[in-house]
């Protein structure tokens, strides 16, 4: 069967190095992946700690926090590259730093003209989501692109 451009999809998978995003990646590979898919993995580091730190006006402190985030991003993307190679998925990684991770993922997915966003979820309760927020909930509520939220089976309530 010949493949055409109309059969290709651009899938954005939100990755944060957690077991929840790993599950979403694995779910995509096992259940949805097509060889014609273009996959964009988005890893967004949270810079909230630097912005809300009492030392945020200290240039040395900010430089240290950003350097630590960059090192963490390198570790996550190295692990992700290994996972991508083992899976056989064709894809690329986009690294972002933002204080609003959900917004950054939705914006990047729209810029990429994605056809689907895949994300994991920690399965926090309503009260914790209210106070802590939820990246997956933000993505679902603000994306104009269809979203697949993957919850690990053991997380069902």
BAKELO-740334 format. One record per residue (C-alpha): x, z, y. Coordinates in steps of 0.05 Angstrom, whole numbers, plus 5000, padded with zeros to 4 digits. Example, Ala and Ser with C-alpha at 12.3 -4.5 7.8 and 13.67 -1.06 7.14 Angstrom:
# residues 2
[[5246 5156 4910]],
[[5273 5143 4979]],
END
This chain:
# residues 157
[[5000 5000 5000]],
[[5029 4980 5067]],
[[5032 5031 5122]],
[[5015 5015 5193]],
[[5024 5052 5258]],
[[4950 5071 5255]],
[[4964 5110 5191]],
[[5019 5151 5224]],
[[5006 5219 5253]],
[[5045 5264 5299]],
[[5042 5335 5274]],
[[5066 5394 5315]],
[[5084 5456 5274]],
[[5095 5520 5314]],
[[5153 5559 5283]],
[[5180 5627 5302]],
[[5222 5645 5241]],
[[5170 5692 5213]],
[[5140 5690 5143]],
[[5074 5670 5175]],
[[5102 5607 5207]],
[[5140 5593 5142]],
[[5074 5596 5105]],
[[5043 5547 5155]],
[[5101 5499 5144]],
[[5096 5505 5068]],
[[5020 5495 5072]],
[[5030 5432 5112]],
[[5082 5405 5063]],
[[5041 5420 5001]],
[[4972 5400 5026]],
[[4975 5353 5086]],
[[5041 5318 5090]],
[[5043 5242 5090]],
[[5108 5203 5088]],
[[5087 5167 5151]],
[[5079 5232 5191]],
[[5124 5246 5249]],
[[5133 5322 5251]],
[[5154 5360 5313]],
[[5174 5432 5301]],
[[5169 5475 5363]],
[[5206 5540 5368]],
[[5192 5578 5432]],
[[5233 5640 5448]],
[[5197 5695 5485]],
[[5231 5711 5551]],
[[5181 5765 5570]],
[[5233 5819 5556]],
[[5279 5790 5610]],
[[5223 5780 5661]],
[[5193 5850 5653]],
[[5258 5888 5645]],
[[5274 5939 5700]],
[[5342 5905 5702]],
[[5313 5835 5714]],
[[5348 5830 5781]],
[[5416 5845 5749]],
[[5448 5777 5737]],
[[5494 5804 5683]],
[[5435 5834 5645]],
[[5395 5770 5650]],
[[5454 5729 5626]],
[[5463 5776 5567]],
[[5389 5772 5548]],
[[5389 5696 5553]],
[[5453 5692 5512]],
[[5422 5736 5458]],
[[5359 5692 5458]],
[[5401 5629 5452]],
[[5439 5659 5393]],
[[5373 5678 5360]],
[[5346 5608 5373]],
[[5409 5579 5340]],
[[5398 5622 5278]],
[[5324 5603 5273]],
[[5336 5529 5283]],
[[5393 5529 5232]],
[[5346 5560 5181]],
[[5292 5511 5201]],
[[5339 5451 5194]],
[[5355 5474 5123]],
[[5281 5482 5107]],
[[5265 5412 5135]],
[[5321 5379 5095]],
[[5298 5413 5030]],
[[5226 5392 5041]],
[[5241 5318 5055]],
[[5198 5319 5117]],
[[5220 5273 5174]],
[[5221 5314 5236]],
[[5256 5341 5297]],
[[5260 5409 5329]],
[[5244 5425 5401]],
[[5269 5491 5428]],
[[5234 5523 5487]],
[[5241 5588 5526]],
[[5178 5613 5560]],
[[5142 5677 5576]],
[[5076 5646 5552]],
[[5090 5619 5482]],
[[5019 5594 5468]],
[[5016 5555 5533]],
[[5086 5525 5520]],
[[5065 5502 5451]],
[[5000 5471 5475]],
[[5034 5436 5533]],
[[5090 5408 5490]],
[[5040 5384 5437]],
[[5001 5348 5491]],
[[5065 5318 5520]],
[[5082 5294 5449]],
[[5012 5265 5441]],
[[5005 5303 5376]],
[[4946 5291 5331]],
[[4947 5361 5300]],
[[4979 5429 5314]],
[[4994 5473 5253]],
[[5008 5547 5264]],
[[5010 5611 5224]],
[[4976 5676 5242]],
[[4994 5749 5231]],
[[4921 5768 5222]],
[[4920 5824 5273]],
[[4854 5861 5284]],
[[4810 5850 5344]],
[[4837 5911 5382]],
[[4911 5892 5373]],
[[4896 5820 5393]],
[[4861 5845 5456]],
[[4922 5885 5479]],
[[4979 5844 5450]],
[[4949 5775 5452]],
[[4954 5723 5398]],
[[4993 5658 5402]],
[[4949 5625 5349]],
[[4886 5647 5384]],
[[4912 5620 5450]],
[[4928 5553 5418]],
[[4859 5548 5386]],
[[4824 5565 5451]],
[[4865 5522 5498]],
[[4886 5461 5459]],
[[4850 5395 5465]],
[[4885 5375 5400]],
[[4857 5397 5333]],
[[4890 5461 5307]],
[[4901 5485 5236]],
[[4913 5560 5232]],
[[4943 5579 5165]],
[[4931 5650 5141]],
[[4968 5674 5079]],
[[4919 5688 5022]],
[[4941 5761 5017]],
[[4923 5770 5090]],
[[4848 5757 5081]],
[[4802 5814 5101]],
END
